Structure formats: structure tokens, C-alpha cells
Amino acid sequence: MAASHDFYEILGVSRTASSSEIQRAYRQLAREYHPDVNSDPAAEDRFKEIGEAYEVLSDPDKRRRYDAYGPDFRRVPEDAGVPPRGARARAGARSGAGRTGAARAGGPDEGAWFSTGGADVDLEDLLGGMFGGRRGWGPIPGADQEAAINLSVEDAYRGGPRTITLSGPGGTRSYDVNIPAGVVDGQRIRLAGQGGHGSEGAPAGDLYLAVRLLPDPRFRIDGRDVTTTLPVAAWEAALGASVTVPTPTGDKKLTVPPGTSSGRRLRLRGQGIPNPRGQAGDFYAEVRVMVPRTMSDDERRLFEQLATASNFNPRSAT
């Protein structure tokens, strides 16, 4: 990321923003610019910028150093310490400017400044921080983090153990996750202590996996209810039939009542997505009456006989 980019501006928060405000801003922007949901060619680069900004500002130690030294804080040796708040404010105000000249001396109200490659730092404040002038921040818990996990409809039904790999600004990590049976789109799975690291022995934050059910050409999901299209022949719809319907847990037998028309929904009660805390959803087979595109002579003759013998008019039927 270029030195002129400000992490606070990238996330759209103030320099005094709390860790929860930073986390909320990151979640909103990450959802908006995630390449899986945003087809804009620039979305991936924007997503990486957002991730880098959050990776720094969600880590208390990195944020202190960034506030003190600006975008080039990684170039400053860690043993240089962190100057007190006055220097941090001045450095933050100048973090986008970058001074390239040699050190200069000012008047009584102006300290000596030196270049860090992107942020001006008051030398007197810096030396005070190095030799006993530092203010203790105390232990700060790690920030909660969030990532998306893609699941099939079958995964949502049965759950079970799974290993997932997530890539982010800090690198790639793998997690062993037990997917609860009956998860639905938008539900979050909590991995305690797997979020951002805390400082000075404070506990780590949590990692939340936001469930995203992948589209499936066979099934439509509405909450915990699942619907599939059931093609039936004209004679099956008219006379009734026992047919096989595919479900996420395997094929099921279903009775098509006589006189069934297209659009009728046949229900398998409780065969939708399970609910660990209550009643499962229902599974629906939506009937679509089909006729052959090409017919044999015998088939055509039988349909002609039916047309002659029947008084049924579908356009006036109630």
C-alpha cells in the first residue's frame, strides 16, 4: 500500500475510533468489497486495502506504532519505543505528507523534527518515550474477526467436522471446525479465541464464520424450508402416481394425488433444514406437468382420443 494511503481513511473511521467501531467498519466494508460478492475488477484490490488497514488498526501494538510513526511505521526499529500522545497526534496529522529534508531547529514553541520516510515525529517527545516517558496502555483484548464460509445445502443439513483455510493480511491459516447440523444462510459460527491477538497477556478475540449457502440448481432455500421442482407426466398428474423426488438427504417417495396441476406444492413435513432448537423446516416438491416434445403415432392417437372424449377446458376451470 502506498505511503499516502491512510488506514483510518480506508476504513472510514476517526483516529479516536474504538476497537468495536473499527471492527464494525471493517465488517461492513469487507462484505461490500469481498470478491465473491462484488464483481467490480477493482473490488479485490480494495478488499486487500481494507484487510491491511484492519490488520494494523485491530492490533493494539501495531496501531500505537502506526499512530506514532505513520504509514512507514514498520521501518522504525521496534526498540525505538512509542512517543507520548502529543507526538502521536502531530505525527498522525502529518502521516500523509512525508518530509524529505534534514532535521531542523525551531523556535521556543516548535520542536526538532526528523524524517521517518512518511511521518514527522517530535524528537523531544520521542526521546521522552524512549527513556521513561512512555505511558502504559495496559492489557487490551484482541479484536473479534469475521470470515465467510461457503456450504452446500447438504452441508447445512448434516453438519460435521471440516477443515477450512482462510487467507488474510496476516497470511494463511487452517482451522478445524465442527459445522452444526441445521445451519442456515447468514448464521455465524463462533470459534472462541481464534480472532485477533490481545496485548500484554489479554485474551484473544473470537473468529466468527458467516455461513453462506451456495446456490444449488436443484433446491431453493427460504429460511429452513427447501423447495425443488418435480416434473410429472400428464397422465401421472391426471391419474395420480407414486414418484421419487431428490432431497438433500437422499431420494424420497412422494404421492402425486389425482388431478394435480402444475404449480401445486406437495409437502414433506419436517424434511427441510433441521433446527437444533426447534421444529425443522419443510420440504416442498413443486409440480410441473410435462408433455412429450415428440410423440409416436400411438401416443398422438391416444391424445386425440382424449381430446375428443373430454369436456375439460383448462381456461375456464376453477
N, C-alpha and C positions, 0 to 999 in steps of 0.2 A: 504494500500500500504506500502511496506517495506520502512524503512528509507533510504536504499541505492538507491532507485529509485529517479531520478532527473526529476522534471516536465518539465524542458526545454528540456532535452534529449528525454523524451517521445514524445513531440510534434515536436522534430527535429528543434528547433529554438535556436538562441543565447540568452544570458542573456540580451542583449540590444534590443531585438526584440520589435517592436512597437505593439500596440494592434491590428492593422489591420493584421500584419504578423502572430501574434498568432491566430487570427480568421481564416485566410486563411489556416494555417496549421491544425487547428482543423477540419475545414470543410472537407478538403481532406482526413484526416485520418478517420474521423467519417464515411464518405461514404464508405471507403475501408473496414473498420472492423465492420460495422453495422451487427448484427447477421441476419438481414433479407436478406442480400445480400451476406454474407460470411459464407459458411458452415463449415469452419475450426472450430473444437471444441475449439481452443484457442482464437477465434475471440471475443467471448463475454467478456472474462477477459481483453483482450487488449482494447476493446471498453470502458470498465469501467475505465481502467487506463487513457485512453485519456480524458474521460469525467471529471475525478477528476482533472487531470492536467489543463484542460481548465477552470474548475470551479474556481480554485485558481488563475491562471495567468490572467484571464479575469476580475477579481475583483481587482481594484487598491489597496484597502487597504490590501486584503489578499496577493497580490503579494509583496507589500512592506514588510510585515511581513515575508513572505517566503524568500525573498531575504536577510533579516536581520538574520533570525534565522535558515533557512534551513528546511528540511522536518518535523522537530518536532516543527514548529512554533506555533502550537495550544497549546502546553504545556506551553508556556511562557505567563504569565499574560498580558492581553491587556494593563494594566496601566504601563507596563514596558517601553512603548514607542518604537520608532524605531530609531536605531543608524544612524548616518550620513553615506554618501556614502562610505567612506573608510572602515568602518566596514562591510557594506553590501558586498563589493567586496571580502573582506577577508573571510567573512562567506560563501559566495557563492562558493568560490574556495575550501572550505573545507566541503561543505554540505554533501558529500558522505562519509566522513572519520569517524566522530564521535569520540570524545575524552572522555576517561573514568577516567582519573586521576584527582587529586585535582588541585586547582589553582596553577599557578607557576609564578614566577617573572623572567623577562628577563633583558637584558642589555638595554642601552640607546635607541636602535632602535627597541626594542621589548616590546610590552605592556604586561599587565597581562591578561591571558586568563582563562575563566572558561567554564565548560561543560554545554551545554543545552540539552544533550541527543542526539545530532546528528550534531550540527554545532558549531564551535568555534567562539566566539564573543569577540572583544576587549573591555575590561571592561571600559577603559577610554572613548572610543567612545560612549559606551552605557550610561555611566553616563552623558556625554555631551548631549546626546539626551534626557535624562530624565529631565535635568534641563536647558532647554532653548536653547540647541544647535541644535534642530531639524530644518530641512529645510522644508519649506512649499511646498507641491506639487500642491496645487490649485485644483479647481474642475476638475474632469475627467469624461467625459460622459461614460455611460455604453456601453459595447460591444454588437454588434449585435449577435444574436444566430440563429441557424437553426435546424429544425427537419423535419422528413419525415411524410407525411400524406398519408395514403392509401385510394384510392377512387375506387369505381366501375365505369364501363362505364356509367351506368345510372346516377350516381352522377355527372359525368363530363358533361352530357347533361343538367341536370335540376338545379344543384347547390342547394342553400338553406341553412338555418341555421342548425348548427350542433355543438354539444359539444364534444370536444376531450380532452383526458387526456394524458399528456406526463410525462414520468418518466426520471429523470436525476440525476446527482450527488447531486443536491440541494433538491431532494425529488420529490413528485408527485404534479402536478398542472393541473387544468382543465381550458379550455378556451372555450368561446362561439365564434364560427367562422361563418361568412356568406360566404359560398362557392360560388364564382361567377359562373353563368351558362356558360359553354363553356371552362372550364379549360382543359389543355392538359398535358400530361406526361412531367415532368421536369419544369413546370411553378411554380413560387414561389408566395405564398400569404403572404402579409406583415401585421403583427399585430403591429401597432405603439406603442412604449413604453412598450412592453412586453418582452424585452430582458434583458440583464444584468443591474444591478443597477448602477447608477452613484454615485460618491462620492461628498460630500460637496454640495449637492443640485443640482448637474449637472443632466441633463435628462438621463433617462434610454435608453438603446439601443432598437432596434426593434427585433422582433421574425419573422423569415421567415419560412413558411411551404412549403417544397418542395413536389410538387404533384407527387405521384407515382400511376399510374393506374394499378389496379390489373388485372392479366390475366383472361380472360373470354373464356371458350371453345366455345362460340357461335360467338364471334366477334374478328376480327383482326384490330388493330389500326395502321394507318400510318398518323401521323400528326393529321389532323381533319377528314380525310377520314376513314370510317368504312366499313369492308367487312365481309360478312357472306357466308357460303356455303348453296346453295339452291338445295336440291335433287329433281329431277323431274323424272317421269316415261318415258319410251322410247316413248310411244305414245303422251305424253304431249310435249316432245321435238320435235317430228316429226310433229304433227298437230297444235301445239300451245295450250296455256291454260292460264286461269287466276288463279293464285295461291296466297296463303297467305305466307308472309315472316315475321319472327320476327325481330323487330328492338328495340333499347334501349328505344324508346318511345311508344312501342306497336306494334301490328300486322298491316301490310300494305298489300294492294292488289297490285299485280305486274303481268304484262302481259308477258308471255313467247312467243316470236314470233315463228311461224312455222319454222322448220328446225334448231332449236337451238342444238348445240353440247356442250359436257362437256368443261368447261373452259371459256365459254362465260360469260362476266360480264355485268349484267343488272344494270343500274344506276337509283337511285332515287336522282335527283339533289337537293342539299341543305338539305338533310336529314342526313348529317353527324353531327359531333360535332359542336354546334353553335359557332359563332365568334362575341363577343360583339363589335369588332372594324372593322368588315368587313364581307366578304362572308363566310357563313358556309361551312363545308366540304360536301362531297357527300357520299351517302350510296350505296354500291355495293353488289349485290347478284351474287355470282359466281356459275354457273350452274354445277351440277354433275348429269349426266344421270344414272339412276339406273334401273336394271332389277331384276325380282323376283328370289330369290335363288332356290325356289321350285315352280313348275308350275302344274296347274291342266291339265287334258287331253285336255280340250278345249283351254286353253292358249297355250299349246305346239302345238296343231294343227294349231292355227292361226299364230303362229310364223313360223311354217314350210311352211304355205301357202305364208306368206310374203317373206320368203327366196327364194321360187320358183318363185314368181312373180316379185321380184325386181332385177334390174341390178346394184344396188348401191354397190360400192366397197370402203369401208372407207379408205383403204390403198393406194388408187390411187386418192381419191377425193382431189380437190383443194379448 
